[in-house]
Amino acid sequence: MQEQLVTVGIIGCGGIALGKHLPALAKQARVKLVAFCDLNREKAERAAKEYGVDDAKVYTDYLDLLADSSIRVIHVCTPNASHATISIAALEAGKDVLCEKPMAKTSLEAKAMVEAAKRTGRKLCIGYQNRYRADAQFLKQACEQGELGEIYYAKAQAVRRRAVPTWGVFLDEEQQGGGPLIDIGTHALDLTLWMMDNYKPKAVMGTSFHKLGQKKDAANAWGSWDPEKFTVEDSAFGFIVMENGATIVLESSWALNTLSVGEARCVLCGTEGGADMEDGLRFNGERYQRLYEEKIDLSAGGVAFYSGSQDEPGDIESRLWIDAVLDDKIPYVTAEQAYVVTQILEAIYESAKTGKAIYFN
């Protein structure tokens, strides 16, 4: 029997498409990359030439691409401001959608995406690929087995000392909705909520800063930024209280005078033990009336669907997503989970602007 293939269209052929989505999809035997869309036609043509089938189509208007009934799956890889509009249109066109993180600029947009997926019966997944890392998979299994007990305090960390992305629209608040909080803080928060399996926020207090972004000729991993174009925060922090009292501290920065750096990682503190990703994956607790620490060796693989160092998180994300489409499974990252992440990020921004705590219904 001939293996079933999934036809995929890519909307947005910039850095995230070329760096994650397209290389990962190209490795999937059950995928045909048949359509490419970008406002810059040359970008779409280059992507189609490198990754597409011989007769791949190229578009500059995503609505033209969505009108092709032969395309089953859409990957949305555009700036944050258009995630909701394009994803909803794709769902309503009968496509299954993987949208790059963050889900949307606002919680209203994210909610509309959730509702569109329910209304159309199509699948919607969000690109939180850090869940597929070996350390994250190991830690998730430990949490599910109750090794940490009730997790009542956590830290979500996405801190860079000097690594401001100076290309594309990363510094444009209108296009992105924010800076490091919505860009990398979203990964750390997603990981933390997922580990805790807690998606019921009660209240949020947040602060944000635009201090170092005002500096000219600053040292930076990707070259100096233009202070005039740096319209988003350079760091933001949140204090999140969940309905059951569990508390999360979220730290995010692109530029901060600190040596305590790390991205998409979390610290978990439970009634039976703790764990962190600050120096590899470490567990701590009490055993036989003694305190202990344990560092996990993940080099041998064998964690869930992780089979070795050759499996990049983006590759696993792509494989499981295509499996979900073909085998009619619930996506590994659900739209409902990503919606809560967006709600909390928005609340941190709102609290930072107003100086007041934001309460959820």
N, C-alpha and C positions, 0 to 999 in steps of 0.2 A: 504494500500500500504506500502511495506517495506521501511523503511527510508534508503536513500542512505548513504553509508559509504565511507570515504576517507582513503586509505591506505597510511601510512607515513613511510618513512625511515629516520633515523637520522645518519648523518655523523659527527663524533666527539662526543665522550661520556664523555667529561670532565666536568669542573665546570659549564659552562653556560648551557650545556644540562641538567645536573642534577638539577641545581638551578632554571632554568626558563622553558625551552622548554618542557621537559618531564613531569614535574608535571602539567603544563598547558594543554598539549595535552591529558593527561590521564583523565582530567575532561570533555573533549568534547565527547558527546555521539555519534557523527558522525565520530569518528576517530578510526582507528585500527593501532596500532604501530607494524609494521610487520618486520622491518629490522633495524639492528644496526651495525654501522661500526666505528672502531677505530684502529689506528696503534697498540695499546695495546689491544690484544684480550680479556684479562681479564676484562678491562673496558667495552667493548662492551657486554660481557657475563653478567656482573653484571647489566648493564642497561636493557638488554633484560629480565633478570629474574625478575626485579622489575616492569618494565613498559610494557613489550611486551606481545603480545598474546601468547598462549601456544606453537605454532609452529613458533615463531619468528626466523628469520635467523640472523646469526652473521657473519660479514665480517671484514677483515683487509685491503682489497683493495676496495676503493669506486667504482672503475669501475665495479667490480663484482656485487656490489649492484645495480648500475645504469642499468645493463644489464637485471634486472628483470622487465619485462614489466607490471607486475601486480601492481607495486608501482606507485602511482599517484603524491605524494608530497614528496619533500626532504627538510629537515632542515639542513642547513650547520652551524655547530657549532665548527669549527676548528680555529686554529690561523689565523690571518689576511692574512698572506702570501699566503694561499691556497684558500681564499674565491672566487676569480675570477675563478681560474682554475676549481674548483669543481662545482661552480654554473653554469658556461658555459657548462661544460660537462653534467650536469643534465638537463639543458634546452634543449640541443641538443638531449638528450635521451628521450625527450617528457615529462619531469616532470615539475610541478610547484614548484617554489623554494622560501623558506623563508631563507634568509641568515642573520646571526647575524651581528650586526654592528661591526666596520665600514664596509661600502660596500666593500672596497678593500684597499690595501696598496697605490695604485697610481691612478691618474685620468685616465690614459690610460687603466688600468685594469677595472675600474668602467665603462668607456665608452664602453668597449668590452662587459661587462655584459648587459648594456642597449641594445646594438645592437643585442646581442644574443636573448634577450627576444622578441624584435621586429621581428627578423628573424624567430624565431620558433613559435611565437604566444602564448608562454607560459607566465604565470604570474610570476613576480619577485617582492618580497617584502623584505624590510630590517628591522631588529629588533630594531627599535627605540621605545621601549615600554613606554617611559616617556610621549609620546603624549596621552596615555590612562589614565593618572592620572586624578583625579577629578578636581584638580586645573587647569591643562592644558586644560581640556575640557571646563571648565567654561570660562577661559580666551580666548580660541579660539572663542567661540561663541560671546563674547563681541567684539573681533576684527572684526569678520565677520559682526556684526551689526553696525559697525562704531562708537562704543562708544569711542574709542580713537582717531578717526579721522585718519589723515595720520601719520603713525608711521615713524619718521625720525631719531630717535636715540634709540639705544638699547644696553644692555649689556648681554652677554651670559656668565654665570658663572658656573665653575666646579672646585671648589677650596677645597682642603683638606690641613689641617695643617700638619698631619703626618699619611698618610694611603697609603703607598706604597705596592702594591700587590707583595708579595715575592715568590709566587708559579708559577708553569707553566712556560710560556715563556714571561710573561709580561715585563721583563727587557731586552729582547732580541730584538734589533733593526731589525735584519734580519727577524725574524719571525713576528714581530708586526708592523714594519714600524715607530715606535715612542712610546712615553710614554703617559703621561696624556692627551696630546692634542688629539691624535687619539683614546684614550681609553674612557675618560669621557668628554673631550671637545667636542667631536663629538655629544654627546647627547644634550649639552647646545646649540650648534650651530643649530642643527636640530630643536629644539624647537623654537628658536628665528626666524629663517627664515620662519618656518611654521606659526608662529603667524603673522609675517609681510606680509606673502604671497608674498615674494620677493626673486626671485631666479636668479637675474641678477647682479652678482658682476662685478665691474669695476676695482678695484685695492686693493691690500693687502700689508700691511707692518707687519712684524712679528719679534719677538725675542724669543729665547729659552735659557734655562739655565740648566747646569748640575753642580750645586753648592753643594746642600745638599746630593746628591747621592754619593758624594765622601767621606762622613763621615763614619767612622767605629763605630759599636756598637751604632747606633742611636736609639733613642726612636721611636717606630713605632707601629701602631695598630696591625700589623701582624708579629711582631718580626723584629729584625735587618736584614737589607739586606747586601749582599756581594757587596762592592764597585766595585770589579773586574768584576762582572756580570751585573752591573747596566750600560748598554750601551746606554740607552735612556735619554732624558731630564727629569728633575724632575719638571720643570714648563715651560710653553710657553704662549705667549700672542700675540694677533693679533688685528690689526686695519683695518677694512674692510669698503670699500666705495662701495656702489652699484651704478648702472647706473643712478638712479634717485637722487643720492646724499645722500640717507639714509646711516647712519653710524652705525656700530656695533663694540663694543669692546669685544673681547673674552679673558677670563681669564681661565687658566687651570693649575692645579698643583696636584701632589701627596704629595709633601712636600714643605711647604712654611711657613716662620715665620710670621703668621698672625692669628688673631682671627676672621676675616671675612671669614667664610667658608660656603660652600653650594654647592650642586651638581645639575646638570640638572635643572637650573632655569634661569629666564631671567628678565630683567628690560626693560619696554617698555615706550617710551615717544612719545606722539602724539600731534596733534594740538588741540584735544578736551579733552584730559585727559591722564593719565598715569596709569601704573600698575606694580607691582613687586611681586616676590615670596620670598622676603627676610625674611619675618616674617608671614608665611601663605600667602594667596593671598590678596593683598591690591590694592585698586584703589584710585586714587587721581584726583582732578580736581578743576574746578571753577563752582559754582552754585549760582545764585542770587547775584552776585558780592561778593561772599565769597568763600574762599578756603575750600575744604573738603577732608577728608580721610575716606575710608570705608574698613573694613576688612570683608571678605566673610566667612560665616559659611558653610562649606561643609559637615558637619557631617551627615546631613539628606539624602544625596544621591540625586537622581533625576536629575543628570546632564547627558544629552545625554544618552549614553548607560551605564553609571555608576549607579549601583543600591544599593550601600552600601559598607561598609568597607571590606566585605568578597571578593569582586572582586578585585584581584590584577591586576596591569597593564599587567603583563605577561599573565594572564588568558584571559583578554579582547582582547589582541593582538592575541592570539591563536584562540579565538572564531571568531573574525572578519575575520581573515585570512582564516579559513576553510569555513566560509560563502562566502567569495569572490571566493574561488575555486569552491564550489558547485553551487553557484548562478550566476557565471560568472560576478562578479563585479570587478571594478578597486580596487586593494589593497589600504588599508588606507594609507600606506607609499609607494609612487611610486619610482621606480628605478631612474627616472629622477630627483626627488627631492634629493635623496641620492647621486646621482652623483655630484650635485652642492656642497653639503657638503664636499665631498671628494676633489673636486677641490680647495675649499677654504683652507682646512686643509693642502693640499700639498703646496699651495702658501705660507702659513705661514711658513712652514718648509723651503721652498726654500728661502724666504726672510730672515729668520734667518741665513741661511748659507752664503748668498751673501751680506747681509747688504743693499740690494736694494729693492725697491718696485716692486711687481709683478703685471703686467697689463694683463687683460683678453681681448680677441678679442671682 
